[in-house]
């Protein structure tokens, strides 16, 4: 199980690195004035929206803007913590990964429901958004697995409570 966790951690690390950059540079353009971003980033977002016919990026429906705020305010700090947790082998990594995964799954359920229910999304657009549901599921499942086979401890004592004897 240890090698599988390491492989999953490396996959998550790559995805977290992408999210670390994409969130504030691309997605934030939906909620902040475009004048705060360099022209090259604005053109990149516009080119993406045109090429993939991403009507959510163009129309900016309220629920989508709210999901972007969720990403920037809640999920992005968790991305930072998860990157640090993986690289430094922190014992709390599985907890932050679980929280991140649950949040992404929830957001992606609403987003994919809109994309599929509206009949506006092309197959090309669905292939852009669908992997994020996979990322959420992978992060959630990784969060369900403890970091190592060692018993959890609090200080020098085992984390499991012992029965008191009379």
Buried (B, 14 or more C-beta within 10 A) or exposed (E): EEEEBEEBBEBBBEBBEEBBEBBBBBBBBBBEEEEEBEEEBBEBBBEEBEEBEBBBBEEEEEEBEEBBBBBBEEBBEBBEBBBEBBEEEBBEBBBBBBBBBBBBBEBBEBBBEBBEEEEBBEEEBEEBBBEBBEBBBBBBEBBEBBBEEEEEEEEEEEEEEEEEEE
